[in-house]
Amino acid sequence: MEDGGPGLTEAQYAVDVDALERFNRMRSETTGGSGLGLRIAATVLHMHQGSVRLSPSELGGLRVEFRLPTLPQ
């Protein structure tokens, strides 16, 4: 997933998603979300031996990669 929003700071891209706090402290449940979505997704992915990677988007914002291992054939 990618967006063209403001993105993150270099330090935020390096943080493990499990340790993330709300990126934008100006947002709240009343202005658009609890800030837990990415952390919940990361927890589910880790339970299935997957991972989440954050990086700058070519659109100017945030790129989020979700990876899951393939099943043996």
TORKOL-4160 file (C-alpha; in steps of 0.2 Angstrom, whole numbers, padded with zeros to 4 digits, m for minus):
73
<pt num="1" X="0000" Y="0000" Z="0000"/>
<pt num="2" X="0006" Y="0017" Z="m0004"/>
<pt num="3" X="m0001" Y="0035" Z="m0001"/>
<pt num="4" X="0004" Y="0053" Z="m0006"/>
<pt num="5" X="0002" Y="0060" Z="0011"/>
<pt num="6" X="0016" Y="0068" Z="0022"/>
<pt num="7" X="0025" Y="0052" Z="0025"/>
<pt num="8" X="0036" Y="0049" Z="0041"/>
<pt num="9" X="0052" Y="0055" Z="0047"/>
<pt num="10" X="0068" Y="0045" Z="0044"/>
<pt num="11" X="0068" Y="0039" Z="0062"/>
<pt num="12" X="0050" Y="0033" Z="0061"/>
<pt num="13" X="0054" Y="0022" Z="0046"/>
<pt num="14" X="0067" Y="0013" Z="0056"/>
<pt num="15" X="0056" Y="0009" Z="0071"/>
<pt num="16" X="0049" Y="m0009" Z="0072"/>
<pt num="17" X="0030" Y="m0008" Z="0069"/>
<pt num="18" X="0027" Y="m0017" Z="0086"/>
<pt num="19" X="0035" Y="m0002" Z="0095"/>
<pt num="20" X="0025" Y="0011" Z="0085"/>
<pt num="21" X="0015" Y="0025" Z="0093"/>
<pt num="22" X="0003" Y="0036" Z="0084"/>
<pt num="23" X="0012" Y="0044" Z="0070"/>
<pt num="24" X="0002" Y="0060" Z="0070"/>
<pt num="25" X="m0002" Y="0065" Z="0088"/>
<pt num="26" X="m0015" Y="0078" Z="0081"/>
<pt num="27" X="m0026" Y="0064" Z="0076"/>
<pt num="28" X="m0038" Y="0055" Z="0088"/>
<pt num="29" X="m0053" Y="0044" Z="0088"/>
<pt num="30" X="m0064" Y="0060" Z="0086"/>
<pt num="31" X="m0053" Y="0066" Z="0071"/>
<pt num="32" X="m0050" Y="0049" Z="0062"/>
<pt num="33" X="m0045" Y="0033" Z="0070"/>
<pt num="34" X="m0037" Y="0025" Z="0086"/>
<pt num="35" X="m0020" Y="0023" Z="0078"/>
<pt num="36" X="m0020" Y="0005" Z="0081"/>
<pt num="37" X="m0023" Y="m0002" Z="0063"/>
<pt num="38" X="m0005" Y="m0005" Z="0058"/>
<pt num="39" X="0000" Y="m0012" Z="0075"/>
<pt num="40" X="m0015" Y="m0024" Z="0074"/>
<pt num="41" X="m0010" Y="m0029" Z="0056"/>
<pt num="42" X="0008" Y="m0032" Z="0061"/>
<pt num="43" X="0003" Y="m0043" Z="0076"/>
<pt num="44" X="m0008" Y="m0054" Z="0065"/>
<pt num="45" X="0006" Y="m0055" Z="0052"/>
<pt num="46" X="0019" Y="m0060" Z="0065"/>
<pt num="47" X="0007" Y="m0073" Z="0071"/>
<pt num="48" X="0009" Y="m0081" Z="0054"/>
<pt num="49" X="0027" Y="m0079" Z="0052"/>
<pt num="50" X="0025" Y="m0063" Z="0041"/>
<pt num="51" X="0032" Y="m0045" Z="0043"/>
<pt num="52" X="0028" Y="m0027" Z="0040"/>
<pt num="53" X="0040" Y="m0015" Z="0032"/>
<pt num="54" X="0038" Y="0004" Z="0031"/>
<pt num="55" X="0047" Y="0015" Z="0018"/>
<pt num="56" X="0045" Y="0031" Z="0009"/>
<pt num="57" X="0032" Y="0030" Z="m0006"/>
<pt num="58" X="0037" Y="0035" Z="m0023"/>
<pt num="59" X="0020" Y="0045" Z="m0021"/>
<pt num="60" X="0028" Y="0056" Z="m0007"/>
<pt num="61" X="0020" Y="0048" Z="0008"/>
<pt num="62" X="0021" Y="0031" Z="0016"/>
<pt num="63" X="0023" Y="0014" Z="0008"/>
<pt num="64" X="0018" Y="m0001" Z="0019"/>
<pt num="65" X="0023" Y="m0019" Z="0013"/>
<pt num="66" X="0015" Y="m0034" Z="0021"/>
<pt num="67" X="0024" Y="m0051" Z="0018"/>
<pt num="68" X="0018" Y="m0068" Z="0022"/>
<pt num="69" X="0028" Y="m0084" Z="0019"/>
<pt num="70" X="0022" Y="m0096" Z="0005"/>
<pt num="71" X="0015" Y="m0113" Z="0009"/>
<pt num="72" X="0025" Y="m0128" Z="0004"/>
<pt num="73" X="0019" Y="m0136" Z="m0012"/>
